[in-house]
Amino acid sequence: MSEEAPAKKPRKASSEKKARVFTPTPEAKAKATQKRVVALVLWGVAIALELVAIFWLLRPPFDELVANHGFPDWRLWTLVGFFVVIGALSIIGSQLWKQANRLDPASSKETFRFFVQNQLGAIIALVAFLPLIILVFLNKDMDKQQKTIAGSVGIVVALAAVVLGIDFTPLSQEQAAVESQVVTQLVGEDKVWWSGGGGVMHLCEGVSDLKNVKTELASGTTAEAFAAGKTGITLRIPQELDQCGLATPENVDEIVAWVRQARGLS
């Protein structure tokens, strides 16, 4: 009489902290390089305009008669225009730079480089605005009202450029490698789903979070999802495994903790 075969236990996915090394594809590397070059050019133009404003618009008049008339209005409004243009160039450059970092992230093990690479947009914005704003308030030819107008515009635009230049959820090579490895172990391949308006990746198309989404769904590798601006896979892994009809590993809590640690959340 044959014995009944024992029931299969849910597979135990590895949660060892030995993630694969993340290497961007040649296509992703090329796109990242292109975006960074354009960003650097835009930032270079922004800083050049800052220097023009400092050494031309804010320079003391050489003619005594002109000096007695104070700071001309045309200079004031040209200066305001410079602030707006410098801000636009800084912000566009920052967005391109952040997109490049999603395609070709830095390693979090190199702490200084990781910080500078991910927050360079905010750093450039400070460089492009702070000296100019300080010189506006120190200018002896501008009256109080002119300083208030130019200084206020400069500060508002500078704050917008700095905030938009900050990457609040920077991607690291380590996080990208961990999440790719986790998806491959849980699903069987490095494939995730996401929506245009969503912030995270999902393990299959049929999860509840994607059922009522009005935007078009997309699928691809975790690297492609990161490039699309997604912050990582959902942390509701047990729920999505169940909804996708996939086995839940015994150590699922360890896997979730591993992903959180790779993101610097624990």
HELIX and SHEET records of a PDB file:
HELIX    1   1 PRO A   26  VAL A   52  1                                  27    
HELIX    2   2 ALA A   53  LEU A   57  3                                   5    
HELIX    3   3 GLU A   64  ALA A   67  1                                   4    
HELIX    4   4 ASP A   73  LEU A  103  1                                  31    
HELIX    5   5 THR A  111  LEU A  138  1                                  28    
HELIX    6   6 LYS A  144  GLY A  165  1                                  22    
HELIX    7   7 GLN A  173  VAL A  187  1                                  15    
HELIX    8   8 SER A  208  LYS A  211  1                                   4    
HELIX    9   9 THR A  222  ALA A  227  1                                   6    
HELIX   10  10 ILE A  237  GLN A  243  1                                   7    
HELIX   11  11 VAL A  252  ALA A  262  1                                  11    
SHEET    1   A 2 VAL A 192  SER A 195  0                                        
SHEET    2   A 2 LEU A 217  GLY A 220 -1                                        
END                                                                             
